[in-house]
Amino acid sequence: GRKNYNLKAGKTVKLKVKVRKVKGSKKLLPRRFAPQLRYVSTNPSVATVNNKGKIRAVGTGTCEVWVYVQNGRSQKGTVNVQ
């Protein structure tokens, strides 16, 4: 998916994340042990992200939003807020 987002303060965008298993026989942990995906903003005063992957632009600046999968893999995106 996209890795760079340019937003105006107050706007939102929903991240589209797809989890692909490398080996079909491997199962993901049940959600009661850990969420399948976790989202983290490196600067919540620029942009926040909720547990469903919705980014909200808060204030002017640049930050990164990270997505962590249960298996430890991660991906980052850059958010620029004007």
Buried (B, 14 or more C-beta within 10 A) or exposed (E): EEEEBEBEBEBEBEBEEEEEEEEEEEEEEEEEEBEBBBBEBBBEEBBBBEEEBEBBBBEEBBBBBBBBBBBEEEEEBBBBBE
